[in-house]
Amino acid sequence: MLRLNVLPTEISLWCELPVDLPRGHEVETTMELMNRCVSMKPGTRGIVVSGINRAQLLVNFAALGGGEFGEDSDAPCYMTVDLGAIRSCETGKFSEVALRCKEGHVLNPFVSNRCGFQCDSCETTMACGISMLGCRSCDYDLCIECVQAM
């Protein structure tokens, strides 16, 4: 069973993978990631399966035995992951195509914990609990709609 951590309205057409993170490439998380089924700690390793959109990949974390997957530890654990939340195990770097702020920092995924975050592209004010990408150093944030439109 394929498990995604997005709502059906957020799923876009699958796209080509970044050249530096091809199918089968080993990656590791750089922050805690959660979906409805599991939580991945920083440093959890997985294998790139496919591209989702310009900012996200589908990663299989069970392929390397990483993470806690409940009673059935042999079950695949697929998760949609933002490029700013994983890096290559081979190079230790983020993907070259990961979205960045104007200063060149990789944009990290976050969920707004308060109302009032504003997208710096479309200038829409976001409600509390909305998924966004942002740079805390530069106070630069993008909503998912703008990320998918890029």
C-alpha positions in Angstrom: 0.0 0.0 0.0 1.4 3.4 -1.0 1.1 6.0 1.9 1.5 9.7 1.1 1.7 12.6 3.6 -0.3 15.0 1.4 -3.9 15.7 0.9 -5.4 14.7 -2.5 -5.7 18.4 -3.5 -1.9 18.7 -3.1 -0.9 15.8 -5.3 0.4 16.9 -8.7 1.6 15.1 -11.7 4.8 13.2 -11.1 7.9 14.7 -12.7 11.4 13.9 -13.6 13.9 13.4 -10.8 16.8 15.8 -10.2 20.0 14.7 -11.9 21.8 14.6 -8.6 19.1 12.5 -6.9 18.2 9.7 -9.4 15.9 6.7 -8.7 17.6 4.4 -6.3 19.8 7.1 -4.8 20.3 6.9 -1.0 19.2 10.0 1.0 18.9 10.9 4.6 16.5 13.2 6.4 17.9 16.5 7.8 14.9 17.2 10.1 12.1 15.3 11.7 9.4 14.2 9.2 5.9 13.0 10.0 2.9 11.6 8.2 -0.2 9.9 9.5 1.6 6.6 10.0 5.2 7.2 11.1 7.8 9.7 12.3 11.3 9.9 10.7 14.1 11.2 12.9 16.9 13.3 11.4 19.4 11.0 9.8 16.9 8.3 8.8 18.0 6.8 5.4 15.8 6.0 2.5 15.9 5.4 -1.3 14.6 7.8 -3.9 11.6 6.3 -5.8 10.2 9.1 -8.0 9.7 12.8 -8.4 6.4 14.3 -7.3 6.8 17.9 -8.3 9.6 20.6 -8.6 10.0 20.6 -4.8 9.2 17.0 -3.7 10.4 13.4 -4.1 8.8 10.1 -3.1 11.2 8.2 -0.8 11.0 4.6 0.5 12.4 4.6 4.0 11.8 0.9 4.7 14.1 0.0 1.8 17.1 0.4 4.1 15.4 -0.6 7.4 15.3 3.0 8.7 12.7 4.3 11.1 10.1 2.7 13.2 7.3 1.2 11.1 5.1 -0.5 13.7 4.5 -4.2 13.9 5.1 -5.0 10.3 8.7 -3.8 9.9 9.0 -5.4 6.4 6.2 -3.1 5.0 7.3 -0.4 2.6 7.2 3.1 4.1 6.8 5.6 1.3 6.8 9.3 2.2 6.6 12.5 0.0 9.6 14.6 1.1 10.5 18.2 0.3 14.0 18.6 -1.2 14.9 20.9 1.6 14.4 18.0 4.2 16.8 15.5 2.6 20.4 15.3 1.5 22.4 12.8 -0.5 24.2 10.2 1.5 26.9 10.1 -1.2 27.7 13.8 -1.2 26.2 15.0 2.1 24.6 17.9 0.1 21.1 19.1 -0.7 20.0 18.7 -4.3 21.2 21.4 -6.6 17.5 22.0 -7.7 16.3 22.4 -4.1 14.4 25.7 -3.8 16.4 28.5 -2.2 15.9 32.0 -0.9 17.6 35.1 -2.5 20.6 34.5 -0.3 21.0 30.9 -1.5 19.8 29.1 1.7 17.8 25.9 1.1 14.1 26.4 1.8 12.9 24.0 4.5 9.4 22.7 4.9 7.3 23.8 7.9 3.7 24.0 9.0 2.7 27.5 10.1 2.2 27.4 13.9 0.3 30.7 13.9 -1.9 32.8 11.6 -0.3 35.6 9.6 2.6 33.9 7.7 2.7 35.6 4.3 3.9 34.1 1.1 6.7 36.3 -0.3 5.7 35.4 -3.9 1.9 35.9 -4.0 1.6 37.9 -0.8 -1.3 35.8 0.5 -1.6 35.7 4.3 -1.8 32.0 5.4 -4.0 30.5 8.0 -2.6 28.5 10.9 -1.6 24.9 10.1 -0.7 25.5 6.4 2.3 23.7 4.8 4.9 26.1 3.5 8.6 26.3 2.6 10.8 28.9 4.2 14.1 30.3 5.3 14.2 31.4 8.9 17.5 33.3 8.4 16.0 35.5 5.8 12.4 35.5 6.9 11.4 34.3 3.4 8.4 32.0 2.9 6.6 30.4 0.0 3.1 28.8 0.0 2.7 25.4 -1.7 0.6 26.9 -4.6 3.5 29.1 -5.5 6.1 26.3 -5.1 4.0 24.1 -7.5 3.7 26.9 -10.0 7.4 27.3 -10.3 
